[in-house]
Structures are given as structure tokens and as C-alpha cells.
Amino acid sequence: MGQTLYNCSVLTMITGNPFETYAVDYDKWFETAAGANLFQLELDCLKKAVDTKKMRWLEVGVGSGRFACALGITTGADPAPAMVKIASSRGIETITAPAEALPFNDASFDGVLISCAICFVQNPTQALVECHRVLKEGGQLVIGFIPSDSRWGEYHAQRGKEGNPFYAAARFYSSAKLRRLTERNGFICNAGYGCMLPSPDAQLDNDGLHRKAGMDKGFMVLSFYKKNI
């Protein structure tokens, strides 16, 4: 028997801030066959753009710290205290703060990562201004995201319309729109990557292999460099 790759039905009953209230459940999802599969695909895509050797990186919207830990990023910021606690337990120096108000000095980092979080930022323009501020001259910004025109983007957007609290306030971007937004705020795009994800209704066999066809470029990574403005 296969298992549904991503089942959000139970989440429709969550109220309040789900990233705070259900931080532990959120983190444990990555240990399921489906979660581990998607995580590895997205991680491999991020690795094409992120090189942390001899550099200081910050992950904005670090969540429970799984991507930061796997990529060797040692500093993170997240607005949910429960997520900060989990990320800190993984050895990441994590601060409770929103993307729009990063508590770091100017030119503090060689690189900034925003992975699977830009859709939840209330004021993306201010967040990008802050990323620009904390980056050193010529520093790198990497954004990993679910494109609005992918099957996953459409799926999450529909779930939000149906009241799913994780995605009710989410705002998804096409690759072109996110690139324009970022370049308007002091960055130059130098590379883009994408990876194929199984569609939301795909099935996994017990050994984790895909049993049902249906792959979609559901995860994108854009790399930018800071320009002086």
C-alpha cells in the first residue's frame, strides 16, 4: 500500500499561529517518508546555490532549523518562539525576530537564505530591505520557494482558500514576479535552479519510491547578489 504524499486535512482544525502551536508536529513531519523525500529534493536544489564554507550565513524564517543544519548555516531568525527553541536545539544560534526587523548589525553576513518562508512574510519589500542591510558588500541572497504557477503552488493556494491556517495568509509568487520584486530592492539575480517534485496527490510505496507518475517543477531557487543602492 502506498501513502498519500502530503495530507493537510487534519490541519484545517488548527487555530491561532500554527507555526507556534504545532511546531513539534511540523518538525516531525520531516521524519515521515513523504517529508524526508521532499526535504531531500529541496535540499539538493538549495545546495546548488548555497556554499557556506568559510562564510557566515543567516537563514531568515529558519523554522525548526532543518535546512540550516543540513547546509551548515549557524545563525537563524524566526518570529515563532517555539520554532526558535527547536532550531536552537540543533546548535543553530537562533533569535526570535520577523524578517522585516532583523536584529543584526549592517553588513554582518556573507549570505542570507530564505527557504520556504517568503510566502509567509507579511511585508516582503521590508524583508528584502533588511536582507540587503545585513549583507556585506557583494553578499549573496538565496530564496527557495514554491512557484505560484506550479501544481504545489496551486494546491497550497487552494488549501488556504479553504481555511487551512498554514496557508490562509500565504502569498505565492511566480519566479518572474519574485525576481522583479527582489531586484527592485537592491539585488541582481545571477542564477536560478529548479527541481522536480512529485505532485501533491502522488503516492509513495513503503520503500519511499514513487508509485504514481506526476512530477512537477514545484521548487525553485533564485540566487542574487547585493548591489549598492
N, C-alpha and C positions, 0 to 999 in steps of 0.2 A: 504494500500500500504506500502511495506517495503522500506527501503532506503539502497543504497549501503554503506557498512561499511566503505570503505576507497577509496575515489575517488581522484586520483592525477592528472587527466587530465589537470586541469586548471594550474597546476604548471609548465607545460612544457614551458610556455611562460616567466617564471621568468628569469631574468638575474642578474649578479653580485652575491653578497653574500645574498642568500635568508634569512638566519637567521638574518641578519641585516635589510634588506629592508622590509621583511614581518614578522617581529617579532610579531606585534599585531595580524595579521591574524593567524599566527602559534599558538599563545596562545589561541585565541578564539576558535580554532578547538576543544580544550579540553572541551568546553562547549556544543558541539553538542552531540546528543545521542550516536553516534559512538565513538567520542573522549572520552566522560565520561566513556563509557563502557570499552574501552581498558585501560584507565588510572587506573581505579579501580582494574582491574585484575592484572596489573603490580605492582601497589602499594601494593596490598595484598601479592604478591610474595616477594617484597623487604622487607616487614615488618618481614618476617621470618628470615632475616639476619641482619637487621639494628635495633639496640637498642641505642637510643640517650640519655637515662636517665642518668643524672649526667656525661655526656661525651661531649666533644667538637668535632663536626664533620664538615667536609668540603665536599661540593659537587663540583666536578670538571666537567665543562661543565653543569653548573646549568641551563642554558637556562632561561626560564621565571620564574623558581622557584617553579613550582607546586609540584614536588616531594619533594624538600627540605622543603617546607612549611608543607606538609602533614606528613612528617617524623620527624619534629621538628629539622631539621638541620638549623643552624642560620648563617652559613658562606658559601659563594659560589664564584666561579670564572668562568668566561666565556669570550671568545675572542670577542663576539659581543656586542658592547656598547648598542644597542637597547634592547637586552635581559637583560643585566645588569640593565638597567633602570626599566624594568618590575619586575624583581626579587627583586630589592631594594624596590619597591613599596609594596611588600608583607612582608616587615620587615626583609628581609634577608640582612646581611652585605655582599655585593657583590662587587668584584673587577674585572675590565676588564683585563684579562690575559689568555694566552693559557695554555693548560695542560702541555706543555713542559717547561714552565718557571713560576712556581708558586711563587708569591711574598710574601712568608711566611718564617718565621724562621724554622730552623731544629726542629724536634720533637715538633711541635705546636699542633697536633691534635691526639685525641684518635681513630678517624675513618675517612676514606675518602670514599666517594661514587662517582662512575662514572656510571650514568644510561642513557642508550640510547644515549651515546656520544662517546664511544670508537671507533665506526666505522668511526667517522669523524676526529679523531686525526691523524695528518699528520705523526708524529713520535711517535708511541705508546711506543717504548722502552724508549725514553727520558721521556715520560709522566709517565711511571711506576717508573723510577728512581726518578722523582720528588715526586711522591706519597710516595715512600719509605722514602725519605728525610724528608718530613714534618710530617710523622707519628712518634709518640712516640714509644719507645721500646715495642714490643708486640702489636702494634696498628693494627687495622683491616682495610682491603681494601675490599669493596664490589663493584662488577661490574655487572650491569644489562644490558643485550644485546639481540639482535635478532640473533639467530644462523644462520650461512650461509646455513646450510642444512635443515632449516625449510621452510615451504611454504612462510612465510613472508620474510625470508631472500632471497629466490629465487626471490620473487616478487619485492622487493626493488632493488636487483641487476639488474634485467631486466629493471626496470624503469630507473636506472642510465645509462645503455647502450643506452636507447632510448633518453637520453638527459635531464632527469629530474634533475634540478640543485641541489636539495637537496641530491640526491644520486649519482650523476655523479662521485664524488670523494670518495664516501664511500667505506670502506673495511670491509667486514663482516667476522666473524670468527666462526669456529665450537667451541663447548665447549672445546674439547680436545686441539685444537690449542691455544686458548686464555689461557687456564690453563698452557700450556707449556711456552708460552711467559711470563706470569706473574711470574711463578716460577723461570724462568731464571734471573729475575730481583729482587730477594731478598724476595720472598714471599712463604708461604706454604699454600696450599689450605686445608681448613678444612671442607667445606660444599658446597653443590650445591643444587639448587632448580629450579623447572620449573613450568610454569603454561600453561594451555591450552588456546589458543586464537582462536577465530573464524577465519576461513580462509579469505584471502583478499577479496574474492568475496561473502562472506556470506552476508545475509540480516538481517536487524533488523526490527521488527514490530514497530509501532508507540509507543508502550509502552516500547520499548527497549529490548524486548526479541528476541532471535534468532529464525528466521522462517525457515532458511535453514540450514541443517546439514553441518558439515565440521569444526571440531575443530583440532587444531594443536598445538604442544608444541612450540609456537612461541616466548616465552620469557623465558630467563634463568637468573639465579642469581648465581654467584660464590663468595664465601667468602674466604678471605685469611688473614693470619696474617703475620706481618713483622718479618723477621728473620735478625739477624745482619750479614752483609757481609763486 
